Amino acid sequence: MYRIFCESYQNFLKTFDDNNYRLRISEPFELIVNINKYKKEEKKQSEIYKRLCDLISFMKENIGKFPRIKAFLWTLQSRDIEGKKYNIATQEELEEQTKLIQSFLKLAYWY
């Protein structure tokens, strides 16, 4: 699951220009694919870290709506990537980010 996400994310990045909405909302995903960056941002309690925490928390609360997410959350937890509510991200953002992750897990960006 984690490998699928990481490779799909890299392929996803290649498909959009810099001004794309989906590209902008995917910025917290960088912390998932780069564990060292995650730890650095966690120590700083940066905005991107808090956005990722909001997303993980949202996904945990909505496993029923996004069933593929359950196994993915487990892979994040095994890497000590946990969610917490900071309420920085909007509901729309969280839903779009989760849909995007789900499309990664469905191999939409798998080449």
Secondary structure, DSSP 4 states (H G I P E B T S, - for coil): -HHHHHHHHHHHHTTS-TT-HHHHHTTTHHHHH-HHHHHHHHHHT-HHHHHHHHHHHHHHHTTTTSTTHHHHHHHHHTTT--------S-HHHHHHHHHHHHHHHTTTT--
